[in-house]
Amino acid sequence: MTERTAVSCCERYGRPFAAWDLRLYLDTHPDDCQALAMFAQMYAEQGGDCYAFRGIKMCDWEDGIWHHLDGPWPWEPEANCKVDALYSGKGGR
Amino acid sequence: MWSYEKQLQYPVRIKNTNPRLASAIISQYGGPDGELGASLRYLSQRYSMPFDDAKGALTDIGTEELGHLEMIGSIVHQLTRDLTPEQAKAGGFEAYLVDHTTGVYPQAAAGFPWSAGSMQVKGDPITDLHEDMAAEMKARTTYDNILRISDDPDVNDVIRFLRAREIVHYQRFGELLVRTQDRLNEKNFFAFNPAFDKNKPMKH
């Protein structure tokens, strides 16, 4: 029996779904302290592993502030480094 | 960027082959109100959104819709994976079989392929959020109609989950609309487009 089948279906799907849905709620209620506290509790229940549910960053908040919505967003120039910083541009390809 | 999680958002386990139902449900894969259009609509509308909450919610909901696309593809696959030519003929599946065998192709129940003509990216937050609320309700109605014609409990369990998600997303988009309007001039929400007329003060 693999480790995966040992986990109940509810555990395997339910926990990440609850975290996902609560995060979506926080997108439009970033000031809801009760909801953020619940999210923090879910994070603690996963042993403080920020990526316990791979697609959901669980630690995108600090001191009661929800940071998941903070910019800049990846499509904005401010979020991107200059390629010059990676490639010196001297000779070569 | 995205990374792939090797697990559906909600489990799909279908016992019985049913090509007739598959050819109806495929509408939520590539039909006008389906999950492919939903994800592309939201993920494309993000770029012109001027507010971080809308950028975040469109990213998260657009990502979830890609997961729903995968669930619909899984339903269609499981309804047809053991299909025989005789079952295809009995289930009205001949036309699809000739074009795609039992591959999963983005098309509507009526047979036409997915088209960007079924969605819009208007570049105006109020307009786009209204489109998004309408899109969620169109998908919800489609799921209601699928439940009207389906008597397979394995399928219906998944469809009910997806239907409920449309309602949750509709609610989130409605909240975003209010949050967006709260940042504009309450005497005239339509005085300017906050995604384009950038030098205007948000409020007077």
Interface residues (C-beta under 8 A of the other chain):
Chain A: C9 R12 Y13 F17 W20 D21 R23 L24 Y25 D27 T28 H29 P30 R54 G55 H68 L69 D70 G71 W73 P74 W75
Chain B: M1 S3 E5 Q7 Q9 Y10 P11 R46 Y47 D52 D53 K55 G56 A57 T59 D60 I61 T63 E64 V168 R172 E175 L176 R179
